[in-house]
Structures are given as C-alpha cells and as structure tokens.
C-alpha cells in the first residue's frame, strides 16, 4: 500500500497533525501492522518538500512544536491520479512453491509431501482468517475475504499440481 498517497487521501478531509494522521491510518488501514510515527513524519517531510502538503499552523507542545498539515492542489491531483490508476495484478508466474515442487522432484524427494505440508499451512491460515473475519468489522471482513480468495486459488493450484505430479516428474527426467 502507498503510505504516501494514503496520508494525502486522509488530508483531503481537512488539515491534521501527524498524530491524527497516524491514528486515522491505524484505525482504517493498519490491520496487522501499525504505522510508526517516524514513518508518518518522514513521509510528511517528503510531501512538504514536494509541494503536495503545506503547513497550516504550528502550536507549541511539551516536546517539539506540533505542525498541522493540509493537502495542496498538487496533492489532490496526486490522489486523483493514484485512485484512477489500476493496480498491477499480481502474477505469480514463478513462485517459491512451484520451485520447491520441482526441486523435490528433481532430487527424488516427495513432492506430495511438499504439497501436503503447504495445503496444511494454507488451511490453518484460512481457519485463522475465517475466525478473525467473524469477529471483525466490515473493513476487516473485506481484507480477510481478499486473503481468503487468494488462499483458495492457491489451494486449487495445489490440487491441480498434485494431480499432475507424475506428468511433471516425467518431463523433468527427460
């Protein structure tokens, strides 16, 4: 996820302090990885330098002065461009799991064991996501659904590969 564009998008509703941006980000998007304050402020510095945000007031605080940031017209254009640009679909044409299966076959190890172990790991992850989804809010449910659909696709690939192991082994030997 683009933290830069996400922070810009959060600023579209009005000026905010870095602390407010971190809190909003963590509430809406963090899921398993909260945003670190250092990352917020280094991103804001870069956005300020690039003219995508501007300072909208400084207040003295117990520590460093608190700065409010507002998005500029250039920042709004940046967010609009980012939102209208489709993400590149992730094409897993050469993934680690495929490599493990081929290497197991090439070394006369059990590729079936590799696939079974992976299937077990996927099923455990799916159970955890399903439980999390049941307890989560709508945002968490949607994120869990996304992960579950990817795991389901992986499981279909595992089953298809298991069915083709003999053919794959034969091609590797020739």
C-alpha positions as semicolon CSV with decimal commas, in nm:
position;residue;x (nm);y (nm);z (nm)
1;X;0,000;0,000;0,000
2;X;0,122;0,351;-0,072
3;X;0,153;0,524;0,263
4;X;0,230;0,850;0,085
5;X;-0,095;0,851;-0,110
6;X;-0,294;0,717;0,184
7;X;-0,178;1,005;0,406
8;X;-0,259;1,251;0,128
9;X;-0,605;1,098;0,097
10;X;-0,660;1,132;0,471
11;X;-0,566;1,500;0,449
12;X;-0,836;1,568;0,191
13;X;-1,099;1,596;0,465
14;X;-0,905;1,882;0,628
15;X;-0,577;1,978;0,794
16;X;-0,438;1,736;1,050
17;X;-0,146;1,686;1,285
18;X;0,090;1,396;1,225
19;X;-0,052;1,225;1,535
20;X;-0,405;1,249;1,390
21;X;-0,289;1,100;1,060
22;X;-0,125;0,806;1,236
23;X;-0,438;0,743;1,444
24;X;-0,666;0,757;1,138
25;X;-0,434;0,535;0,938
26;X;-0,416;0,277;1,217
27;X;-0,796;0,282;1,261
28;X;-0,870;0,237;0,892
29;X;-0,579;0,054;0,733
30;X;-0,317;-0,088;0,969
31;X;-0,478;-0,430;1,024
32;X;-0,168;-0,617;1,144
33;X;0,099;-0,351;1,102
34;X;0,053;-0,014;1,270
35;X;0,224;0,281;1,112
36;X;0,527;0,412;1,303
37;X;0,541;0,779;1,396
38;X;0,880;0,813;1,229
39;X;0,730;0,692;0,903
40;X;0,445;0,945;0,929
41;X;0,678;1,239;0,988
42;X;0,937;1,139;0,728
43;X;0,654;1,098;0,475
44;X;0,510;1,438;0,571
45;X;0,854;1,597;0,528
46;X;0,884;1,447;0,181
47;X;0,529;1,558;0,089
48;X;0,609;1,910;0,216
49;X;0,933;1,920;0,016
50;X;0,748;1,801;-0,297
51;X;0,473;2,061;-0,259
52;X;0,194;1,808;-0,201
53;X;0,119;1,934;0,152
54;X;0,176;2,263;0,333
55;X;0,198;2,363;0,695
56;X;-0,124;2,515;0,831
57;X;-0,019;2,633;1,171
58;X;0,227;2,544;1,443
59;X;0,145;2,501;1,811
60;X;0,398;2,469;2,089
61;X;0,384;2,135;2,267
62;X;0,557;1,956;2,554
63;X;0,820;1,839;2,307
64;X;0,870;1,964;1,953
65;X;0,621;2,208;1,807
66;X;0,307;2,048;1,665
67;X;0,255;2,121;1,298
68;X;-0,074;2,092;1,114
69;X;-0,057;1,981;0,756
70;X;-0,301;2,044;0,472
71;X;-0,310;1,896;0,125
72;X;-0,230;2,129;-0,167
73;X;-0,396;2,133;-0,508
74;X;-0,100;1,934;-0,639
75;X;-0,159;1,680;-0,360
76;X;-0,527;1,646;-0,456
77;X;-0,424;1,587;-0,818
78;X;-0,177;1,324;-0,699
79;X;-0,451;1,142;-0,504
80;X;-0,689;1,161;-0,800
81;X;-0,426;1,016;-1,031
82;X;-0,343;0,738;-0,783
83;X;-0,708;0,643;-0,729
84;X;-0,781;0,633;-1,102
85;X;-0,475;0,422;-1,187
86;X;-0,543;0,047;-1,162
87;X;-0,303;-0,159;-0,954
88;X;-0,094;-0,409;-1,147
89;X;-0,242;-0,754;-1,093
90;X;0,000;-0,978;-0,909
91;X;0,101;-1,252;-1,146
92;X;0,271;-1,530;-0,957
93;X;0,430;-1,688;-1,262
94;X;0,736;-1,816;-1,078
95;X;0,668;-1,859;-0,711
96;X;0,860;-2,032;-0,437
97;X;0,609;-2,314;-0,403
98;X;0,646;-2,417;-0,766
99;X;1,024;-2,410;-0,723
100;X;1,001;-2,635;-0,416
101;X;0,787;-2,888;-0,603
102;X;1,026;-2,902;-0,897
103;X;1,333;-2,930;-0,673
104;X;1,168;-3,207;-0,470
105;X;1,100;-3,400;-0,790
106;X;1,449;-3,339;-0,925
107;X;1,609;-3,464;-0,602
108;X;1,384;-3,770;-0,571
109;X;1,219;-3,627;-0,261
110;X;0,844;-3,641;-0,214
111;X;0,675;-3,353;-0,393
112;X;0,350;-3,489;-0,249
113;X;0,485;-3,418;0,100
114;X;0,572;-3,063;-0,006
115;X;0,222;-3,010;-0,142
116;X;0,056;-3,171;0,164
117;X;0,256;-2,955;0,406
118;X;0,164;-2,644;0,211
119;X;-0,201;-2,746;0,195
120;X;-0,199;-2,783;0,574
121;X;-0,042;-2,439;0,619
122;X;-0,298;-2,283;0,385
123;X;-0,589;-2,449;0,565
124;X;-0,460;-2,328;0,904
125;X;-0,429;-1,974;0,769
126;X;-0,780;-1,996;0,624
127;X;-0,922;-2,108;0,960
128;X;-0,749;-1,817;1,136
129;X;-0,875;-1,567;0,879
130;X;-1,228;-1,707;0,898
131;X;-1,228;-1,669;1,278
132;X;-1,086;-1,317;1,251
133;X;-1,346;-1,230;0,990
134;X;-1,628;-1,345;1,218
135;X;-1,510;-1,108;1,492
136;X;-1,408;-0,818;1,270
137;X;-1,573;-0,504;1,144
138;X;-1,661;-0,459;0,778
139;X;-1,312;-0,338;0,681
140;X;-1,150;-0,638;0,850
141;X;-1,402;-0,872;0,685
142;X;-1,322;-0,733;0,340
143;X;-0,947;-0,764;0,395
144;X;-0,991;-1,120;0,523
145;X;-1,206;-1,206;0,220
146;X;-0,930;-1,081;-0,010
147;X;-0,672;-1,301;0,161
148;X;-0,911;-1,598;0,171
149;X;-0,977;-1,577;-0,202
150;X;-0,603;-1,581;-0,272
151;X;-0,556;-1,880;-0,043
152;X;-0,845;-2,060;-0,217
153;X;-0,678;-2,001;-0,554
154;X;-0,354;-2,139;-0,412
155;X;-0,539;-2,449;-0,287
156;X;-0,684;-2,506;-0,634
157;X;-0,330;-2,484;-0,774
158;X;-0,204;-2,730;-0,510
159;X;-0,474;-2,981;-0,609
160;X;-0,407;-2,939;-0,980
161;X;-0,033;-2,978;-0,928
162;X;-0,083;-3,288;-0,714
163;X;-0,288;-3,439;-0,996
164;X;-0,009;-3,362;-1,246
165;X;0,294;-3,470;-1,041
166;X;0,356;-3,786;-1,242
167;X;0,349;-3,592;-1,571
168;X;0,572;-3,316;-1,428
169;X;0,821;-3,569;-1,291
170;X;0,835;-3,739;-1,632
171;X;0,910;-3,410;-1,809
172;X;1,183;-3,322;-1,562
173;X;1,354;-3,659;-1,613
174;X;1,359;-3,629;-1,991
